[in-house]
Amino acid sequence: MSLQDLAPSYIRAIAPYQPGKPISELAREMNLEPEDIVKLASNENPLGMSPMARAAIERTLPELARYPDGNGFELKAKIAQRFGVSAGSIVLGNGSNDILELVARAFLTPADSSVYSEYAFAVYPLVVQACGSQGIEVRAVDYGHDLEAMRAAIRPDTKVVWIANPNNPTGTLARPGDLIEFLEQCPPQVLVVLDEAYTEFLPREKRSDSIQWLQRFPNLIVVRTFSKAYGLAGLRVGFGLASPEVADILNRVRQPFNVNLLAQAAACAALDDTVFLADSLRVNNEGMKQLTDAFVRLGLSFIPSCGNFVTFHCGDAAGLNRFMLQRGVIVRPLAGYRMPDSLRVSIGLPEENARFIAVLEEALGD
Ligand SMILES: *Cc1c(COP(=O)(O)O)cnc(C)c1O
């Protein structure tokens, strides 16, 4: 008898999430200098963090012996004001990943099922499985969510539907009209998690008014993060917006101090730093063009992306990934998503993108 047998079989069956390879790890493995490594594997902000967030962290450092505000009063007030919601409809998370887990833990049991799309963010099946619930994966259309098929897949025992918009790793976007139709047709007792980790990168005309929809659809949970456009991935802070009823339940299962002191201070400041956000979007747009122009020139097909990353098809992705790692370029293999001939590259600074393109050309020329 192994001690692992003490864990339920659905826990033992979990295949852990595979994160992008850290720079320090590749430096050790390949005997490279960390400065010579370009990491374009985790959709991080290549500009780093907002200077205002950094200043807030420095101001807060002397307070670290104290617990953070477990209710996140200031950050919630800031979010409430910015997005026109009440503080009672906000749940703060240790990254938005925490919010996804809270939803699963609060609502899913082994008697329930949960619906997500093929090629959707890998965390959905993970959190569903960790609760022993049955995951229902719906076939994607053109790498994006097939909302009609997802609605049709909802069963009497379905409690949560997960939608990533834009989706990671494919960068696909659902049209606002299709999302509204989905919400109208979804049974009101099924929760819909709309994960908008990349929404800030969208041009205004493509953005959904998802936060307004909360009034009409009390079963909707909108999830946002400070990890991507706001550049605070290492601090771990995100939030969920929901009806006060649902938010209350989520707040009961979270750790009392799940968002740390520095993260709360930095997130407050980051929300005010509109200049940094605008710069981030500009760098992303320019970098997206730089990369996709290169794919076209090199004859590689890619999935048009609305995020800060792009997935391209390259045949032997494992081989190309190895080639790139040996030359200090980290991108993301997608075999875990059952896309063994694709790689995902995050948009970097112009010189980082150029380095990736140069190594790609070298690989194709070999
Ligand atoms: C990156 C990402 C997240 C979560 O990131 P956190 O750092 O935990 O906030 C959530 N959803 C999607 C689709 C993502 O790509």
The ligand as a MOL file (V3000), in Angstrom:
LIG
                    3D

  0  0  0     0  0            999 V3000
M  V30 BEGIN CTAB
M  V30 COUNTS 15 15 0 0 0
M  V30 BEGIN ATOM
M  V30 1 C -2.5240 33.4160 -17.6100 0
M  V30 2 C -3.9650 33.0260 -17.5500 0
M  V30 3 C -4.7000 33.0450 -16.3720 0
M  V30 4 C -4.2100 33.2450 -15.0040 0
M  V30 5 O -3.1780 33.8330 -14.6650 0
M  V30 6 P -2.9080 34.2650 -13.1620 0
M  V30 7 O -1.4770 34.6120 -13.2140 0
M  V30 8 O -3.2150 33.1400 -12.2490 0
M  V30 9 O -3.8040 35.4380 -12.9240 0
M  V30 10 C -6.0350 32.7290 -16.3920 0
M  V30 11 N -6.6320 32.4070 -17.5310 0
M  V30 12 C -5.9880 32.3780 -18.6800 0
M  V30 13 C -6.7290 32.0190 -19.9070 0
M  V30 14 C -4.6300 32.6570 -18.7260 0
M  V30 15 O -3.9700 32.5510 -19.8670 0
M  V30 END ATOM
M  V30 BEGIN BOND
M  V30 1 1 1 2
M  V30 2 1 2 3
M  V30 3 2 2 14
M  V30 4 1 3 4
M  V30 5 2 3 10
M  V30 6 1 4 5
M  V30 7 1 5 6
M  V30 8 2 6 7
M  V30 9 1 6 8
M  V30 10 1 6 9
M  V30 11 1 10 11
M  V30 12 2 11 12
M  V30 13 1 12 13
M  V30 14 1 12 14
M  V30 15 1 14 15
M  V30 END BOND
M  V30 END CTAB
M  END
